[in-house]
Structures are given as C-alpha cells and as structure tokens.
Amino acid sequence: MKRYTAKWGALGAAVSLAAWLGAASARAEQPLEDIYRVSQASTQAAQASQATVERIADETRELLQEYKTVMKQVDGLEVYNARLEKQIAGQEERVAATGASIDEVTVLQRQMMPLLVRMIDGLESFVALDKPFLLEERRERIAFLRHNLDRPDIPLAEKYRQVMEAYRIEIEYGRKIDTYRDTIAIDGEQREVDILRVGRIALLYQTPDRQAAGFWNPAQGGWEPLEGNEYRGAIQQGMRMANKQASIDLLELPIAAPEAAR
C-alpha cells in the first residue's frame, strides 16, 4: 500500500514539474513576442523617420535652389536698377536741357521772323539791282516767300529753309551758263529774243533770225545793240554750250567794265 502511494506521489510530482516547465516555457515565449513587436515598431518608426528626413532634405534642397534662383534675380535686378538710375539721371539732364532749349527757341522765334523779313527784302533789292535775267521767275519766288511768311501752318524752320534755298539758287546763277527765250525792249520795241547768260559776267541777246544781237549795259541800265558781226558767232557758240550741244570753251564776249563800289 505504501508502495503504491509512493508511486502516485512520484507521478504527481512529475506531472507538476511538467506543468511548471510548460508554464515557464509559455512565460518565456511571451517576452520574445513583445520584443519582436517592439523591434518591428521601432523599425517602422525608423522607416517613417527616414522618410520624413528624406522629405525634409528634398524640401530643403528645393528651397535652397529657389533661394539661389531668387538671389540671381535680385542681383540682376540690382544691376538693372543701377542702369535705370543712370538712364533716369541722363533723361533728367536732357529734360532740363530741353527746357532751356525751349526757352532759347522761344527767344529765337521772336528774333527769326524779323530776320527772315530783312533777308527777303535784301533778296528783292538784289534782284532789282542785278542783271535782268529770269526776272519773272525770280520775282515769283520772292512773292512766294513773302506769302509763306504769313502762313501759320508752315513751321518757322521750313520758312527759314525756303529763304535759304532762294539764296542758294541766286548763288548758283553766278556759277552757270544758261540760255532761254524772252521778250525785251529794244529801241522802244518789244522783241522776242534768245538770251545768253554767262554767270553774272555777261548777259546777251540774239534774235531768232540771228540778224541782231546785243548785250545788257549796266552802266546805261538797258540793252545795247552790237554793231557788225564780231560777237554773233561767239554768242551762238555760247548758246550751244549752254544747251550742252558743244563742249565748254573760251568765249570772246563784250563785257562791261566793273564799276567802283559806292
């Protein structure tokens, strides 16, 4: 009886030991799972942190690039503003100079009109005292200038140009040889003749039939006939030269002696 009791007791102890070992094993597995979960959570957190760090790094690089771009634009704007300031300063100087010029132009305009009137008067007097060639054309030009002086639609600069152009034409008359047909008074009779003008040195005429010729005598203030045929060939040759029908050559013509200036 005691032997059975001892066996049952040993069996119970063995069962108790097994149960304790199972419980201990279960208790040992539980911390491992906790450690795994914690490690897994830490890994996920680290991954999330790394992703955040990378995102922040990307944003930082983008912001740095934008900053560099903006700074380049700022540098460019500073250079541009500096040039604009110089341009503005130059424009202000030009505005000031223009204002001074406008004031001067106002004064000049007041002085220019009387000057133009005197220039036209002088031109008219010159034509009246000059040899009587192309009188109608020259008088019409002077009348045209006087008419334009009173026109408000013509700028003052254009009026001045027209007067100077008339002076230029008068100067050119003294440098050229010319021929044209006109009607003049010869011995109290109006006759149609061919006129030869050699600058302002000589003014001669010849009738179309070449039977009569003469020259303007400034001392007498009229046309004076030429006797004989001495100059008729030269006059005809001069007309051919003026019409570009002959080459320029020396001409022997009657020329009045110059008068002393008064």
Backbone hydrogen bonds in HBPLUS format (Angstrom, degrees):
<---DONOR---> <-ACCEPTOR-->    atom                        ^
c    i                          cat <-CA-CA->   ^        H-A-AA   ^      H-
h    n   atom  resd res      DA  || num        DHA   H-A  angle D-A-AA Bond
n    s   type  num  typ     dist DA aas  dist angle  dist       angle   num
A0005-THR N   A0001-MET O   3.16 MM   4  6.38 154.8  2.22 144.0 151.4     1
A0006-ALA N   A0002-LYS O   2.92 MM   4  6.14 153.1  1.99 146.6 153.3     2
A0007-LYS N   A0003-ARG O   3.06 MM   4  6.34 154.4  2.13 143.5 150.2     3
A0008-TRP N   A0004-TYR O   2.90 MM   4  6.13 165.7  1.92 151.9 155.5     4
A0009-GLY N   A0005-THR O   2.89 MM   4  6.04 147.7  1.99 141.1 151.0     5
A0010-ALA N   A0006-ALA O   2.86 MM   4  6.16 153.3  1.93 146.6 153.6     6
A0011-LEU N   A0007-LYS O   2.85 MM   4  6.11 157.8  1.90 151.5 158.1     7
A0012-GLY N   A0008-TRP O   2.85 MM   4  6.03 157.5  1.90 143.9 150.3     8
A0013-ALA N   A0009-GLY O   2.95 MM   4  6.17 150.4  2.04 141.8 150.1     9
A0014-ALA N   A0010-ALA O   2.91 MM   4  6.19 150.7  2.00 143.1 151.4    10
A0015-VAL N   A0011-LEU O   2.85 MM   4  6.17 160.3  1.88 151.8 157.1    11
A0016-SER N   A0012-GLY O   2.86 MM   4  6.03 158.8  1.91 146.6 152.7    12
A0017-LEU N   A0013-ALA O   2.83 MM   4  6.06 152.1  1.91 144.5 152.1    13
A0018-ALA N   A0014-ALA O   2.91 MM   4  6.19 157.5  1.96 149.5 155.5    14
A0019-ALA N   A0015-VAL O   2.94 MM   4  6.15 157.6  1.99 149.1 155.4    15
A0020-TRP N   A0016-SER O   2.87 MM   4  6.10 150.0  1.96 141.2 150.2    16
A0021-LEU N   A0017-LEU O   2.82 MM   4  6.09 159.4  1.86 149.1 154.9    17
A0022-GLY N   A0018-ALA O   2.81 MM   4  6.08 156.2  1.87 147.2 154.1    18
A0023-ALA N   A0019-ALA O   2.91 MM   4  6.12 159.0  1.95 144.9 150.8    19
A0024-ALA N   A0020-TRP O   2.77 MM   4  6.01 155.1  1.83 147.5 155.4    20
A0025-SER N   A0021-LEU O   2.76 MM   4  5.99 155.2  1.82 147.9 154.9    21
A0026-ALA N   A0022-GLY O   2.85 MM   4  6.11 155.6  1.91 147.2 154.0    22
A0027-ARG N   A0023-ALA O   2.75 MM   4  6.03 154.7  1.81 145.6 153.6    23
A0028-ALA N   A0024-ALA O   2.83 MM   4  6.08 137.8  2.01 141.2 153.3    24
A0029-GLU N   A0025-SER O   2.99 MM   4  6.29 149.0  2.09 148.5 155.4    25
A0030-GLN N   A0026-ALA O   3.24 MM   4  6.46 147.0  2.36 146.0 153.4    26
A0033-GLU N   A0029-GLU O   3.20 MM   4  6.53 155.9  2.26 153.2 158.9    27
A0034-ASP N   A0030-GLN O   3.11 MM   4  6.42 156.1  2.17 148.0 155.1    28
A0035-ILE N   A0031-PRO O   2.78 MM   4  6.01 156.4  1.84 148.0 155.0    29
A0036-TYR N   A0032-LEU O   2.86 MM   4  6.09 155.2  1.92 146.4 153.0    30
A0037-ARG N   A0033-GLU O   2.86 MM   4  6.10 159.3  1.90 148.7 154.3    31
A0038-VAL N   A0034-ASP O   2.82 MM   4  6.03 160.1  1.86 149.8 155.9    32
A0039-SER N   A0035-ILE O   2.80 MM   4  5.98 159.1  1.85 147.4 153.7    33
A0040-GLN N   A0036-TYR O   2.73 MM   4  5.93 158.9  1.77 147.5 154.0    34
A0041-ALA N   A0037-ARG O   2.81 MM   4  5.98 157.4  1.86 146.2 152.8    35
A0042-SER N   A0038-VAL O   2.76 MM   4  6.01 152.4  1.83 145.5 154.0    36
A0043-THR N   A0039-SER O   2.80 MM   4  6.10 153.5  1.87 147.1 154.5    37
A0044-GLN N   A0040-GLN O   2.94 MM   4  6.22 160.7  1.98 149.6 154.4    38
A0045-ALA N   A0041-ALA O   2.83 MM   4  6.05 155.8  1.88 146.3 153.8    39
A0046-ALA N   A0042-SER O   2.76 MM   4  5.98 152.8  1.83 145.6 153.8    40
A0047-GLN N   A0043-THR O   2.83 MM   4  6.10 153.9  1.90 147.5 154.8    41
A0048-ALA N   A0044-GLN O   2.81 MM   4  6.07 159.0  1.85 147.2 153.4    42
A0049-SER N   A0045-ALA O   2.74 MM   4  5.98 155.1  1.81 146.4 154.0    43
A0050-GLN N   A0046-ALA O   2.76 MM   4  5.98 155.8  1.82 146.4 153.4    44
A0051-ALA N   A0047-GLN O   2.82 MM   4  6.10 157.8  1.87 148.3 154.4    45
A0052-THR N   A0048-ALA O   2.88 MM   4  6.15 153.2  1.95 144.4 152.2    46
A0053-VAL N   A0049-SER O   2.75 MM   4  6.04 156.7  1.81 150.1 157.0    47
A0054-GLU N   A0050-GLN O   2.81 MM   4  6.06 161.7  1.84 152.1 156.9    48
A0055-ARG N   A0051-ALA O   2.85 MM   4  6.06 157.1  1.91 145.9 152.6    49
A0056-ILE N   A0052-THR O   2.82 MM   4  6.05 161.6  1.86 150.5 155.8    50
A0057-ALA N   A0053-VAL O   2.77 MM   4  5.98 152.3  1.85 146.1 154.9    51
A0058-ASP N   A0054-GLU O   2.81 MM   4  6.08 157.1  1.86 148.9 154.7    52
A0059-GLU N   A0055-ARG O   2.87 MM   4  6.13 162.7  1.90 150.3 155.3    53
A0060-THR N   A0056-ILE O   2.75 MM   4  5.94 150.3  1.83 143.3 152.6    54
A0061-ARG N   A0057-ALA O   2.87 MM   4  6.15 158.1  1.91 150.3 155.4    55
A0062-GLU N   A0058-ASP O   2.90 MM   4  6.17 160.2  1.94 151.2 156.8    56
A0063-LEU N   A0059-GLU O   2.81 MM   4  6.02 159.4  1.85 148.8 154.8    57
A0064-LEU N   A0060-THR O   2.81 MM   4  6.02 153.0  1.88 147.0 155.1    58
A0065-GLN N   A0061-ARG O   2.85 MM   4  6.10 156.0  1.91 147.6 154.0    59
A0066-GLU N   A0062-GLU O   2.84 MM   4  6.10 159.6  1.88 149.6 155.5    60
A0067-TYR N   A0063-LEU O   2.79 MM   4  5.96 149.9  1.88 142.4 151.5    61
A0068-LYS N   A0064-LEU O   2.88 MM   4  6.16 158.9  1.92 148.9 153.8    62
A0069-THR N   A0065-GLN O   2.89 MM   4  6.14 160.3  1.93 149.0 154.8    63
A0070-VAL N   A0066-GLU O   2.80 MM   4  6.00 162.6  1.83 149.9 154.9    64
A0071-MET N   A0067-TYR O   2.82 MM   4  6.03 155.5  1.88 149.1 156.3    65
A0072-LYS N   A0068-LYS O   2.92 MM   4  6.20 151.4  2.00 146.9 154.2    66
A0073-GLN N   A0069-THR O   2.97 MM   4  6.31 156.7  2.02 148.4 155.0    67
A0074-VAL N   A0070-VAL O   2.77 MM   4  6.05 150.7  1.85 146.9 156.2    68
A0075-ASP N   A0071-MET O   2.81 MM   4  6.08 159.2  1.86 148.1 153.2    69
A0076-GLY N   A0072-LYS O   2.87 MM   4  6.14 160.2  1.91 148.6 154.3    70
A0077-LEU N   A0073-GLN O   2.78 MM   4  5.99 154.6  1.85 147.2 154.7    71
A0078-GLU N   A0074-VAL O   2.85 MM   4  6.09 149.3  1.94 147.8 156.3    72
A0079-VAL N   A0075-ASP O   3.06 MM   4  6.38 160.3  2.10 150.2 154.5    73
A0080-TYR N   A0076-GLY O   2.84 MM   4  6.07 161.2  1.87 148.2 154.4    74
A0081-ASN N   A0077-LEU O   2.68 MM   4  5.80 158.9  1.73 147.6 153.7    75
A0082-ALA N   A0078-GLU O   2.90 MM   4  6.08 151.4  1.98 142.6 150.6    76
A0083-ARG N   A0079-VAL O   3.01 MM   4  6.34 155.9  2.07 148.7 154.5    77
A0084-LEU N   A0080-TYR O   2.82 MM   4  6.11 155.9  1.88 148.5 156.3    78
A0085-GLU N   A0081-ASN O   2.83 MM   4  6.04 153.2  1.90 147.0 154.0    79
A0086-LYS N   A0082-ALA O   3.11 MM   4  6.43 151.8  2.20 142.3 149.2    80
A0087-GLN N   A0083-ARG O   2.86 MM   4  6.18 157.1  1.91 150.1 157.0    81
A0088-ILE N   A0084-LEU O   2.72 MM   4  5.93 160.3  1.76 153.3 159.1    82
A0089-ALA N   A0085-GLU O   2.88 MM   4  6.05 155.6  1.94 142.2 149.2    83
A0090-GLY N   A0086-LYS O   2.85 MM   4  6.12 156.8  1.91 146.3 152.9    84
A0091-GLN N   A0087-GLN O   2.76 MM   4  6.03 156.3  1.82 150.1 157.1    85
A0092-GLU N   A0088-ILE O   2.81 MM   4  6.02 151.9  1.88 147.0 155.0    86
A0093-GLU N   A0089-ALA O   2.99 MM   4  6.29 150.9  2.08 143.5 151.3    87
A0094-ARG N   A0090-GLY O   2.89 MM   4  6.22 152.7  1.96 144.7 152.9    88
A0095-VAL N   A0091-GLN O   2.74 MM   4  5.99 153.8  1.81 148.4 156.0    89
A0096-ALA N   A0092-GLU O   2.93 MM   4  6.15 158.6  1.98 144.7 150.4    90
A0097-ALA N   A0093-GLU O   2.80 MM   4  6.08 158.4  1.85 147.2 153.9    91
A0098-THR N   A0094-ARG O   2.65 MM   4  5.82 153.7  1.71 148.2 156.2    92
A0099-GLY N   A0095-VAL O   2.82 MM   4  6.05 156.0  1.88 146.6 153.2    93
A0100-ALA N   A0096-ALA O   3.01 MM   4  6.33 155.2  2.07 145.5 151.9    94
A0101-SER N   A0097-ALA O   2.78 MM   4  6.06 151.8  1.86 144.8 153.7    95
A0102-ILE N   A0098-THR O   2.73 MM   4  6.00 153.6  1.80 151.8 158.8    96
A0103-ASP N   A0099-GLY O   3.09 MM   4  6.37 155.6  2.15 142.8 149.0    97
A0104-GLU N   A0100-ALA O   2.95 MM   4  6.29 153.1  2.03 144.0 151.9    98
A0105-VAL N   A0101-SER O   2.67 MM   4  5.95 154.5  1.73 151.8 159.6    99
A0106-THR N   A0102-ILE O   2.91 MM   4  6.14 153.6  1.98 147.9 154.2   100
A0107-VAL N   A0103-ASP O   3.21 MM   4  6.53 153.8  2.28 142.2 148.5   101
A0108-LEU N   A0104-GLU O   2.79 MM   4  6.09 159.6  1.83 151.2 157.8   102
A0109-GLN N   A0105-VAL O   2.71 MM   4  5.88 155.3  1.77 151.6 157.8   103
A0110-ARG N   A0106-THR O   3.27 MM   4  6.48 153.6  2.35 138.7 144.6   104
A0111-GLN N   A0107-VAL O   3.13 MM   4  6.46 141.1  2.29 140.7 151.7   105
A0111-GLN N   A0108-LEU O   3.02 MM   3  4.97 121.6  2.37  92.5 108.1   106
A0112-MET N   A0108-LEU O   2.59 MM   4  5.67 138.8  1.76 151.4 164.6   107
A0115-LEU N   A0111-GLN O   3.37 MM   4  6.52 151.6  2.46 139.2 147.2   108
A0115-LEU N   A0112-MET O   3.03 MM   3  4.99 113.2  2.50  94.9 111.8   109
A0116-LEU N   A0112-MET O   2.87 MM   4  6.18 155.9  1.92 159.0 165.4   110
A0117-VAL N   A0113-MET O   3.06 MM   4  6.32 157.9  2.11 152.3 158.3   111
A0118-ARG N   A0114-PRO O   3.01 MM   4  6.26 159.6  2.05 147.0 152.0   112
A0119-MET N   A0115-LEU O   2.88 MM   4  6.16 151.9  1.96 148.2 156.7   113
A0120-ILE N   A0116-LEU O   2.94 MM   4  6.18 157.4  1.99 150.7 155.6   114
A0121-ASP N   A0117-VAL O   2.94 MM   4  6.17 159.4  1.98 149.1 155.3   115
A0122-GLY N   A0118-ARG O   2.86 MM   4  6.04 156.3  1.92 145.8 152.4   116
A0123-LEU N   A0119-MET O   2.92 MM   4  6.13 150.8  2.00 141.5 149.6   117
A0124-GLU N   A0120-ILE O   2.89 MM   4  6.13 156.9  1.94 149.8 155.7   118
A0125-SER N   A0121-ASP O   2.97 MM   4  6.24 157.9  2.02 148.5 154.3   119
A0126-PHE N   A0122-GLY O   2.93 MM   4  6.11 152.8  2.00 144.0 151.9   120
A0127-VAL N   A0123-LEU O   3.00 MM   4  6.24 160.2  2.04 150.8 154.9   121
A0128-ALA N   A0124-GLU O   3.06 MM   4  6.27 154.3  2.12 144.5 151.7   122
A0129-LEU N   A0125-SER O   3.08 MM   4  6.30 144.0  2.21 144.1 152.9   123
A0130-ASP N   A0126-PHE O   2.87 MM   4  5.91 127.0  2.15 143.1 158.1   124
A0133-PHE N   A0131-LYS O   2.87 MM   2  5.86 136.8  2.06 109.4  96.2   125
A0138-ARG N   A0134-LEU O   3.01 MM   4  6.21 164.8  2.03 158.6 163.1   126
A0139-ARG N   A0135-LEU O   2.85 MM   4  5.96 159.6  1.89 154.5 160.0   127
A0140-GLU N   A0136-GLU O   2.96 MM   4  6.07 155.7  2.02 146.7 153.5   128
A0141-ARG N   A0137-GLU O   3.11 MM   4  6.31 146.5  2.22 139.5 148.2   129
A0142-ILE N   A0138-ARG O   3.16 MM   4  6.45 154.1  2.23 142.5 148.6   130
A0143-ALA N   A0139-ARG O   2.94 MM   4  6.22 159.3  1.98 149.9 155.6   131
A0144-PHE N   A0140-GLU O   2.89 MM   4  6.07 150.2  1.98 142.8 151.1   132
A0145-LEU N   A0141-ARG O   3.04 MM   4  6.34 151.1  2.12 144.6 151.7   133
A0146-ARG N   A0142-ILE O   3.03 MM   4  6.33 161.3  2.07 151.5 156.1   134
A0147-HIS N   A0143-ALA O   2.97 MM   4  6.15 157.0  2.02 147.3 153.7   135
A0148-ASN N   A0144-PHE O   3.06 MM   4  6.26 156.1  2.12 145.8 151.8   136
A0149-LEU N   A0145-LEU O   3.15 MM   4  6.37 136.8  2.34 144.1 154.7   137
A0150-ASP N   A0147-HIS O   3.33 MM   3  5.88 145.3  2.46 108.8 116.2   138
A0151-ARG N   A0148-ASN O   3.14 MM   3  5.08 162.6  2.17 104.5 109.8   139
A0158-GLU N   A0155-PRO O   3.15 MM   3  5.32 122.0  2.50  98.5 112.0   140
A0159-LYS N   A0155-PRO O   3.11 MM   4  6.49 154.5  2.17 149.2 156.5   141
A0160-TYR N   A0156-LEU O   2.95 MM   4  6.23 157.4  2.00 150.9 156.8   142
A0161-ARG N   A0157-ALA O   2.95 MM   4  6.20 152.6  2.03 141.8 149.6   143
A0162-GLN N   A0158-GLU O   2.95 MM   4  6.19 158.2  2.00 150.3 155.0   144
A0163-VAL N   A0159-LYS O   3.12 MM   4  6.40 156.9  2.18 147.3 152.8   145
A0164-MET N   A0160-TYR O   2.98 MM   4  6.23 165.0  2.00 153.7 157.8   146
A0165-GLU N   A0161-ARG O   2.86 MM   4  6.03 146.7  1.97 146.0 155.9   147
A0166-ALA N   A0162-GLN O   3.03 MM   4  6.30 149.6  2.12 143.0 150.4   148
A0167-TYR N   A0163-VAL O   3.07 MM   4  6.44 153.6  2.14 147.5 154.6   149
A0168-ARG N   A0164-MET O   2.92 MM   4  6.17 151.6  2.00 143.3 151.5   150
A0169-ILE N   A0165-GLU O   2.97 MM   4  6.25 154.9  2.03 148.6 154.4   151
A0170-GLU N   A0166-ALA O   3.10 MM   4  6.39 156.5  2.16 145.5 151.5   152
A0171-ILE N   A0167-TYR O   2.98 MM   4  6.29 149.8  2.08 146.9 155.2   153
A0172-GLU N   A0168-ARG O   2.97 MM   4  6.26 153.0  2.04 147.7 154.9   154
A0173-TYR N   A0169-ILE O   3.10 MM   4  6.43 139.0  2.28 143.5 153.9   155
A0174-GLY N   A0171-ILE O   3.13 MM   3  5.64 138.2  2.32 108.4 118.0   156
A0175-ARG N   A0172-GLU O   2.96 MM   3  5.21 161.3  1.99 111.4 117.6   157
A0199-GLY N   A0176-LYS O   2.82 MM  23  5.08 141.4  1.97 144.5 146.9   158
A0178-ASP N   A0197-ARG O   2.84 MM  19  5.15 160.9  1.87 150.4 156.8   159
A0197-ARG N   A0178-ASP O   2.76 MM  19  5.15 177.5  1.76 158.4 159.2   160
A0180-TYR N   A0195-ILE O   3.10 MM  15  5.36 147.9  2.21 138.4 147.8   161
A0195-ILE N   A0180-TYR O   2.68 MM  15  5.36 171.2  1.69 175.7 173.9   162
A0182-ASP N   A0193-VAL O   3.01 MM  11  5.70 162.3  2.04 159.1 164.8   163
A0193-VAL N   A0182-ASP O   2.86 MM  11  5.70 167.6  1.87 171.0 175.3   164
A0184-ILE N   A0191-ARG O   2.95 MM   7  5.57 154.4  2.02 157.9 153.7   165
A0191-ARG N   A0184-ILE O   2.77 MM   7  5.57 164.8  1.80 163.4 165.5   166
A0186-ILE N   A0189-GLU O   2.69 MM   3  5.13 169.0  1.70 149.4 147.6   167
A0189-GLU N   A0186-ILE O   2.98 MM   3  5.13 154.0  2.04 105.0 113.4   168
A0194-ASP N   A0206-GLN O   2.85 MM  12  5.31 175.6  1.85 153.7 155.2   169
A0206-GLN N   A0194-ASP O   2.92 MM  12  5.31 138.0  2.09 142.2 155.1   170
A0196-LEU N   A0204-LEU O   2.81 MM   8  5.13 164.1  1.84 141.7 146.1   171
A0204-LEU N   A0196-LEU O   2.88 MM   8  5.13 169.7  1.90 153.2 156.4   172
A0198-VAL N   A0202-ALA O   2.92 MM   4  5.21 173.8  1.93 155.1 157.2   173
A0201-ILE N   A0198-VAL O   2.88 MM   3  5.78 144.9  2.01 148.2 153.7   174
A0202-ALA N   A0198-VAL O   3.32 MM   4  5.21 160.9  2.36 130.8 136.3   175
A0216-TRP N   A0203-LEU O   2.83 MM  13  5.58 155.8  1.89 165.7 166.3   176
A0205-TYR N   A0214-GLY O   2.91 MM   9  5.34 158.8  1.96 136.8 139.2   177
A0214-GLY N   A0205-TYR O   3.08 MM   9  5.34 151.2  2.17 138.2 138.7   178
A0207-THR N   A0212-ALA O   2.95 MM   5  5.55 161.7  1.99 154.1 157.7   179
A0210-ARG N   A0207-THR O   2.77 MM   3  5.04 160.0  1.80 117.3 123.8   180
A0226-LEU N   A0213-ALA O   2.83 MM  13  5.63 166.1  1.85 140.2 136.7   181
A0215-PHE N   A0224-GLU O   2.91 MM   9  5.45 156.4  1.96 146.6 150.6   182
A0224-GLU N   A0215-PHE O   2.78 MM   9  5.45 169.5  1.79 161.1 164.5   183
A0217-ASN N   A0222-GLY O   2.87 MM   5  5.62 169.5  1.88 163.3 162.8   184
A0220-GLN N   A0217-ASN O   3.10 MM   3  5.45 126.2  2.41 105.4 117.9   185
A0221-GLY N   A0217-ASN O   2.73 MM   4  5.82 131.1  1.97 145.0 160.9   186
A0222-GLY N   A0217-ASN O   3.37 MM   5  5.62 151.1  2.46 139.8 141.9   187
A0235-ILE N   A0231-TYR O   2.86 MM   4  6.10 156.9  1.91 155.9 162.7   188
A0236-GLN N   A0232-ARG O   2.95 MM   4  6.14 162.5  1.98 147.6 152.2   189
A0237-GLN N   A0233-GLY O   2.89 MM   4  6.10 154.2  1.96 144.1 151.7   190
A0238-GLY N   A0234-ALA O   2.85 MM   4  6.06 151.6  1.93 144.7 152.6   191
A0239-MET N   A0235-ILE O   3.00 MM   4  6.30 149.9  2.09 147.3 155.0   192
A0240-ARG N   A0236-GLN O   3.07 MM   4  6.38 151.5  2.15 144.3 151.8   193
A0241-MET N   A0237-GLN O   2.96 MM   4  6.25 149.7  2.05 145.5 153.9   194
A0242-ALA N   A0238-GLY O   2.91 MM   4  6.17 153.2  1.98 145.5 152.7   195
A0243-ASN N   A0239-MET O   3.00 MM   4  6.20 146.4  2.12 142.8 151.3   196
A0245-GLN N   A0240-ARG O   2.70 MM   5  4.91 158.8  1.74 167.4 160.4   197
A0244-LYS N   A0241-MET O   3.04 MM   3  4.94 157.7  2.09 103.1 107.8   198
